[in-house]
Amino acid sequence: MAIRTLFANITMNHPLLHTTRRHFLGAGSLGLGAAALSALGGDTATAKPRDNPLAPRLPHFPAKAKRVIYLHMSGSPPHLDMFDYKPELVKRTGEPVPESFLKGRRFAFTSGVPKLLGTPRKYKQYGKGGIWMSDAVPHFHEIADDITVIKSMNTDEFNHAPAELLLFTGHNRQGRPGMGTWVTYGLGSENQNLPGFVVLISSGVQPSGGANCWGSGFIPSVYQGVQCRSTGDPVLYVSDPAGMSRDTRKKTIDALRDLNEMQAEQLGHPETTTRIAQYELAFKMQTSVPEVMDIKKETKETLEAYGATPGGSSFANNVLLGRRLLQQGVRFVQLFDWGWDFHGTGPGEDIRDGLTKKCATMDKPIAALIKDLKRLGMFDDTLVVWSGEFGRTPFREGRTSGGKILGRDHYPDCFCTWMAGAGVKRGFSYGESDELAFGVAENKVHVHDLQATILNQLGMDHTKLTYRFQGRDYRLTDVHGHVVNDVLG
């Protein structure tokens, strides 16, 4: 009887009883994948889980950038009314679009033969490099000598959600890790009291791609983006419950860590290590996040430069918060600002007054950010990226073409983005669209090329930053992408 009881206890506590078939086959040192590698003479040793998955790690090669702030204008701004000046298109405003430009193309909300629409904005060249900018972005005129405008961007998608997913995860469907996730996975974090990847959202609406844009996909979730709020609790569910002291919470976290470490030692599952790191990071964030998110600590002059208001919720506040997070060692800060979908369905979407008002909330804080990074000595090792997910058509949007409000449809074939800092050329314009802005005429840059270039400035080879999942090595750029060396100094 005693032997039977002893055998039962040993059996019930055997680690294999707590191991799923999928984990056994996929991760075990004697699993099918490992067996196949063994037959080929490969190393089948199972890697020990990282003690601290967010510890800083060395890049593949010396990096120009230590950190990134990505400024995404969700909905896609009308690039033809901001950066891509087309005099010929202006001359031909109102003419039917030539059939050769429409053949084989689909548009989100336009059918038939639309009318060409040149910009109603005033354009001039600014800075030593003579970068074309319109009167919609007056504060960008002041930083023309600090940025590189890429006027030959293109993507594969013409609807918002798949285009944002392609831009930020490398794939047009849900389930892949976000760009910031890849960066944090590859490099870790410089501040162990804050997340390595932080997301800030303004204008009250989530991006069309949703949380998938900063999710972890199949990479351990400790690397995913943490969305912070500029009002109320910065991070939901991090504060202690009523009646729980900080000392009691610390004891709870320590007990959970001990239990999770026992499970990690038995099973070696990476998500257990992730769970330990997330609990401990959440505890540290209770004091570190409120401190860094408090913009009242900024000078009056700084607040005025950004147009930020303590206690408020705005894109300007988020840009300033982004700078504060970068200062504290956050590796990747991603800002989403909704309201850039200029179809012309209402006065706020008119490329005249509507665009003027929307840009007034955006260009001032971003110009202040560039100047602030230079003042703080951070510009040369901070990569700043500004973009939408695609462009806008060089003709009037079909649903609104008969009205007085001017708007444009979605357009994937060419659009503009710009980059600054961290080894990027200054006062430089790269690539061109054709004279009517229907296609790239010179130096095409795909979104995968942009991804590869961002990783390159962080010291990472996009072809080597991989994660094995379901039998293959995945990467942000999938099987595509080339570093755009021409925009690098």
C-alpha positions in Angstrom: 0.0 0.0 0.0 2.8 2.4 0.9 4.6 1.6 -2.3 1.4 2.3 -4.3 1.0 5.6 -2.5 4.6 6.6 -3.1 4.3 5.7 -6.8 1.1 7.7 -7.1 2.8 10.8 -5.5 5.8 10.5 -7.8 3.5 10.1 -10.9 1.3 13.0 -10.0 4.3 15.4 -9.5 6.1 14.3 -12.7 6.8 17.4 -14.9 5.4 15.7 -18.0 1.9 15.7 -16.5 2.0 19.5 -16.7 3.4 19.7 -20.2 1.0 20.0 -23.2 1.5 17.9 -26.3 2.2 21.1 -28.3 4.9 22.3 -25.9 6.5 18.9 -25.7 6.7 18.5 -29.5 7.7 22.1 -30.1 10.1 22.9 -27.3 11.3 19.7 -25.8 15.0 18.8 -26.3 13.8 15.5 -27.7 10.9 17.0 -29.7 10.3 16.5 -33.4 12.1 19.7 -34.4 15.1 18.9 -32.2 15.2 15.4 -33.5 15.3 16.6 -37.1 18.1 19.0 -36.3 20.0 16.2 -34.5 19.7 14.0 -37.6 21.4 16.9 -39.5 24.1 17.2 -37.0 22.7 20.5 -35.5 22.9 21.6 -31.9 19.8 20.4 -30.0 20.6 22.1 -26.7 17.6 23.8 -25.2 18.4 27.4 -24.3 17.9 28.4 -20.6 15.2 31.0 -20.2 16.6 34.5 -19.7 16.7 35.6 -16.0 15.6 39.1 -17.1 14.1 39.2 -20.6 14.2 43.0 -20.7 17.9 43.3 -19.8 19.9 45.4 -22.3 21.5 43.4 -25.1 24.1 44.3 -27.7 23.0 45.0 -31.3 24.4 43.2 -34.3 26.7 46.1 -35.1 27.3 49.6 -33.7 24.1 51.6 -33.7 23.4 55.2 -34.6 20.1 55.2 -32.6 19.6 54.2 -29.0 15.9 54.9 -29.1 12.9 55.5 -31.5 9.9 57.8 -31.4 7.4 56.9 -34.1 4.7 59.6 -34.8 1.9 58.0 -36.7 -0.9 60.1 -38.2 -3.6 57.5 -38.2 -6.0 57.7 -41.2 -3.2 58.9 -43.5 -2.6 62.7 -44.1 -3.0 64.2 -47.6 0.7 64.2 -48.6 -0.1 66.1 -51.8 -1.2 69.0 -49.7 1.7 68.9 -47.3 5.0 67.7 -48.9 4.6 66.5 -52.5 4.1 69.6 -54.7 2.8 68.8 -58.2 2.5 72.0 -60.4 1.3 69.9 -63.4 -1.5 68.4 -61.3 -2.5 71.9 -60.2 -2.7 73.0 -63.8 -4.9 70.1 -64.8 -7.3 70.3 -61.8 -10.9 69.4 -62.9 -9.8 67.3 -65.9 -10.8 63.6 -66.1 -8.2 61.2 -64.9 -6.4 59.7 -67.9 -7.7 56.1 -68.5 -4.1 54.8 -68.4 -3.8 55.8 -64.8 -7.0 54.0 -63.8 -6.6 50.7 -65.6 -6.1 47.8 -63.1 -6.4 50.0 -60.0 -9.0 49.8 -57.3 -10.0 52.5 -54.9 -11.7 52.4 -51.5 -14.6 54.9 -52.3 -14.2 56.0 -55.9 -15.5 54.4 -59.1 -15.9 55.6 -62.7 -13.7 58.4 -64.0 -12.8 60.9 -61.2 -11.5 64.5 -61.7 -7.9 65.4 -61.0 -7.4 67.6 -58.0 -4.3 69.7 -57.6 -3.5 71.2 -54.2 -5.2 74.4 -53.1 -2.3 75.0 -50.7 0.6 77.4 -51.1 4.0 75.8 -51.5 7.5 77.0 -51.0 10.9 75.5 -50.6 12.5 75.6 -47.1 15.9 75.1 -45.6 19.3 74.7 -47.3 18.1 71.6 -49.1 15.1 73.3 -50.6 12.5 70.9 -49.2 9.0 71.6 -50.6 6.4 72.2 -47.9 2.9 73.7 -47.9 1.4 76.4 -45.7 -0.5 73.6 -43.8 2.6 72.9 -41.7 4.3 76.2 -40.9 6.2 74.9 -37.9 7.8 72.2 -40.0 9.3 75.0 -42.1 11.5 75.7 -39.0 13.0 72.1 -39.0 13.5 71.6 -42.7 17.2 71.4 -42.2 16.9 68.6 -39.7 14.8 66.1 -41.6 14.8 63.8 -44.6 11.5 63.6 -46.5 10.9 60.4 -48.4 8.5 61.2 -51.3 8.5 57.7 -52.9 6.9 55.5 -50.2 4.5 52.8 -51.3 2.5 50.0 -49.6 0.4 47.0 -50.7 -2.8 47.9 -48.9 -5.4 50.7 -49.4 -7.6 50.1 -46.3 -6.6 51.4 -42.9 -6.4 48.3 -40.7 -4.4 46.1 -43.1 -2.2 49.0 -44.1 -1.4 49.8 -40.4 -0.8 46.1 -39.7 1.6 45.8 -42.7 3.4 49.0 -41.6 3.9 48.0 -37.9 3.9 44.2 -38.0 5.2 43.4 -41.5 2.0 41.6 -42.4 -1.5 42.7 -43.3 -3.3 40.3 -40.9 -3.4 40.0 -37.1 -1.1 37.8 -35.1 2.4 39.2 -35.9 4.6 41.1 -33.4 4.7 44.9 -33.6 7.8 46.9 -34.7 8.4 48.1 -31.1 8.0 44.5 -29.9 10.8 43.4 -32.3 13.0 46.2 -31.2 12.6 45.4 -27.5 13.0 41.7 -28.1 16.3 42.4 -29.9 17.7 45.1 -27.6 16.0 44.9 -24.3 15.4 48.0 -22.2 17.7 50.6 -20.7 15.4 51.3 -17.7 14.2 48.3 -15.7 11.6 50.4 -13.9 9.7 51.2 -17.1 8.4 49.2 -20.1 10.8 49.0 -23.1 8.0 49.9 -25.5 5.3 52.5 -24.7 2.2 53.5 -26.7 0.4 56.8 -26.5 -2.9 57.5 -28.3 -4.6 60.9 -28.9 -7.8 62.3 -30.4 -9.9 59.7 -28.6 -9.8 56.9 -31.1 -7.7 53.7 -31.3 -5.9 53.2 -34.6 -7.7 51.0 -37.2 -5.2 48.3 -36.7 -6.0 48.3 -33.0 -3.7 46.8 -30.3 -2.3 44.4 -32.8 0.0 47.3 -34.0 1.9 47.0 -30.7 1.1 43.4 -29.7 3.6 40.6 -29.1 2.1 38.1 -31.5 4.0 34.8 -31.0 6.9 36.5 -29.2 6.8 36.4 -25.4 4.3 39.1 -24.2 6.8 40.8 -22.0 8.0 42.6 -25.1 4.7 44.0 -26.2 3.8 47.7 -26.1 2.3 49.1 -22.9 -0.4 51.7 -23.6 -0.2 54.6 -21.2 -2.9 57.3 -20.7 -2.1 61.0 -20.2 -5.0 61.5 -17.8 -6.1 59.4 -14.8 -4.1 56.3 -14.0 -1.3 56.2 -16.6 -1.6 52.4 -16.9 -4.9 50.6 -16.0 -4.9 48.0 -13.2 -1.4 48.7 -12.0 -2.4 50.7 -8.9 -2.9 48.8 -5.6 -6.4 47.8 -4.7 -8.1 49.7 -1.9 -6.8 48.5 1.5 -3.6 47.0 0.2 -0.3 48.6 1.3 2.8 48.7 -0.8 4.5 46.3 1.6 1.7 43.8 1.3 1.8 44.1 -2.5 5.6 43.5 -2.5 5.1 40.3 -0.5 2.4 39.2 -2.9 4.7 39.8 -5.9 7.6 37.9 -4.2 5.3 34.9 -3.5 4.1 34.8 -7.1 7.7 35.0 -8.3 8.7 32.0 -6.2 5.8 30.0 -7.5 6.5 31.0 -11.1 10.2 30.2 -10.7 9.4 26.7 -9.5 7.2 26.2 -12.6 9.9 27.7 -14.9 12.5 25.3 -13.5 10.2 22.4 -14.1 8.8 23.3 -17.6 11.1 25.9 -19.0 8.2 27.6 -20.8 9.2 31.2 -21.9 5.8 32.6 -20.9 6.5 31.7 -17.3 9.6 33.8 -17.4 7.5 36.6 -19.0 5.0 36.4 -16.2 7.7 36.9 -13.6 9.1 39.9 -15.4 5.6 41.4 -15.9 4.6 41.2 -12.3 7.9 42.7 -11.1 7.8 45.4 -13.8 4.2 46.3 -12.9 5.3 46.7 -9.2 8.1 49.1 -10.2 5.9 51.0 -12.6 3.6 52.0 -9.7 6.1 54.7 -8.7 8.2 55.2 -11.9 5.3 55.7 -14.4 3.4 58.5 -12.5 6.7 60.3 -12.1 7.7 60.3 -15.8 4.1 61.0 -16.9 3.8 64.2 -14.8 4.5 67.0 -17.3 3.8 69.7 -14.6 7.5 69.2 -13.8 8.4 70.9 -17.2 9.1 74.6 -17.4 6.5 77.1 -18.6 8.6 77.7 -21.7 8.7 74.0 -22.6 5.0 73.6 -22.1 4.3 76.6 -24.3 6.7 75.4 -27.0 4.9 72.1 -27.3 1.4 73.6 -26.7 1.0 71.1 -23.9 -1.5 71.5 -21.0 -0.9 69.6 -17.7 -3.9 67.5 -16.9 -5.2 67.5 -20.4 -5.3 64.9 -23.1 -3.8 65.9 -26.5 -1.3 65.0 -29.1 0.9 67.8 -27.9 0.9 66.3 -24.3 1.7 62.9 -25.8 4.7 64.3 -27.8 6.1 65.9 -24.6 5.4 62.6 -22.7 7.2 60.8 -25.4 10.3 62.9 -25.0 10.2 62.3 -21.2 9.9 58.6 -21.7 12.9 58.6 -24.1 14.9 60.5 -21.5 14.2 57.8 -19.0 15.5 55.0 -21.2 12.3 53.7 -22.9 13.6 52.1 -26.1 10.6 52.6 -28.4 7.8 55.2 -28.1 4.9 54.9 -30.5 2.3 57.7 -30.8 -1.0 57.4 -32.7 -3.1 60.4 -33.5 -6.5 59.9 -35.1 -8.2 62.2 -37.5 -6.1 62.2 -40.7 -8.6 60.5 -43.0 -9.3 63.4 -45.3 -12.1 62.1 -47.5 -14.0 65.4 -47.5 -17.2 64.0 -45.9 -17.4 66.9 -43.5 -15.7 70.3 -42.9 -13.1 68.8 -40.6 -11.9 66.7 -43.6 -11.5 69.5 -46.1 -7.9 69.8 -47.3 -8.2 73.6 -46.9 -9.5 74.8 -43.5 -9.9 71.3 -42.1 -6.3 70.4 -42.8 -5.1 73.8 -41.4 -6.8 73.1 -38.1 -5.7 69.5 -37.8 -2.0 70.4 -38.6 -2.1 73.1 -36.0 -2.5 70.4 -33.3 0.4 68.4 -34.8 3.3 70.4 -36.4 4.0 72.7 -33.4 4.7 69.9 -30.8 6.7 67.9 -33.3 8.9 70.9 -34.2 9.3 71.5 -30.5 10.4 67.9 -30.0 13.1 68.1 -32.7 14.4 71.4 -31.1 14.2 69.9 -27.6 16.1 66.7 -28.6 18.9 68.9 -30.0 18.9 71.1 -26.8 19.2 68.0 -24.6 21.9 66.4 -26.7 19.6 63.5 -27.7 19.0 64.2 -31.4 22.0 62.4 -32.7 21.0 59.1 -31.1 17.2 59.3 -31.3 15.4 58.3 -34.4 12.3 60.3 -35.2 9.8 58.9 -37.8 6.6 60.6 -39.0 4.1 58.8 -41.3 0.6 57.7 -42.2 -0.2 54.2 -43.4 -0.7 55.1 -47.1 -1.2 58.2 -49.2 -4.2 60.1 -50.8 -5.4 60.1 -54.4 -4.5 62.9 -56.8 -8.2 63.2 -57.6 -11.4 64.0 -55.7 -12.9 61.2 -53.6 -15.9 59.7 -55.4 -18.6 60.2 -52.7 -17.8 63.9 -52.2 -16.8 64.9 -55.7 -20.0 66.8 -56.3 -19.9 68.9 -53.1 -18.0 72.0 -52.0 -15.7 70.2 -49.6 -12.4 68.9 -51.1 -11.2 65.5 -50.1 -9.1 62.6 -51.4 -9.5 58.8 -51.4 -7.0 56.2 -50.0 -4.0 55.6 -52.2 -1.2 53.0 -51.6 1.0 53.6 -54.7 2.9 56.6 -53.4 3.0 58.8 -50.3 5.4 60.7 -48.1 7.1 60.1 -44.7 10.0 61.7 -43.0 12.8 60.7 -40.7 15.2 62.7 -38.5 18.1 62.2 -36.1 20.3 59.1 -35.5 22.4 59.2 -38.7 19.7 60.3 -41.1 20.6 63.0 -43.6 19.5 66.5 -42.8 17.7 68.9 -45.1 17.3 66.1 -47.7 14.5 65.1 -50.0 14.5 61.5 -51.4 12.5 59.9 -54.2 9.8 61.4 -56.5 6.4 60.5 -57.8 5.4 61.2 -61.4 4.0 64.6 -62.5 0.4 63.6 -61.6 1.4 61.7 -58.5 -0.1 58.4 -59.6 3.1 56.3 -59.2 6.7 56.4 -57.9 9.0 57.7 -60.6 12.3 57.5 -58.8 13.8 55.6 -55.8 10.8 53.5 -54.7 10.7 52.8 -50.9 8.4 50.1 -49.7 7.2 49.9 -46.1 9.4 46.9 -45.6 12.4 49.0 -46.7 11.4 51.6 -44.0 11.3 48.8 -41.4 14.7 47.5 -42.5 16.1 51.1 -42.3 14.7 51.7 -38.8 16.2 48.4 -37.5 19.5 49.2 -39.2 19.8 52.5 -37.4 19.3 50.6 -34.1 22.2 48.4 -35.0 20.2 45.4 -36.1 20.3 43.4 -39.4 16.6 42.9 -40.3 17.5 39.5 -41.9 19.0 38.3 -38.6 16.5 39.6 -36.1 14.3 36.5 -36.2 12.0 34.4 -33.9 11.3 30.7 -34.5 7.6 29.9 -34.5 5.8 26.9 -35.9 8.8 25.6 -37.6 10.1 28.7 -39.4 12.1 31.8 -38.6 9.9 34.9 -38.7 11.1 38.5 -39.0 9.5 42.0 -39.1 10.3 42.4 -42.8 9.1 38.9 -43.7 11.2 37.9 -46.7 11.4 41.5 -48.1 13.1 44.8 -47.3 16.3 46.7 -48.1 18.0 49.3 -46.0 17.6 52.7 -47.8 21.3 53.7 -47.5 20.8 56.8 -49.6 18.9 58.6 -46.8 21.6 57.9 -44.3 24.5 60.2 -43.6 
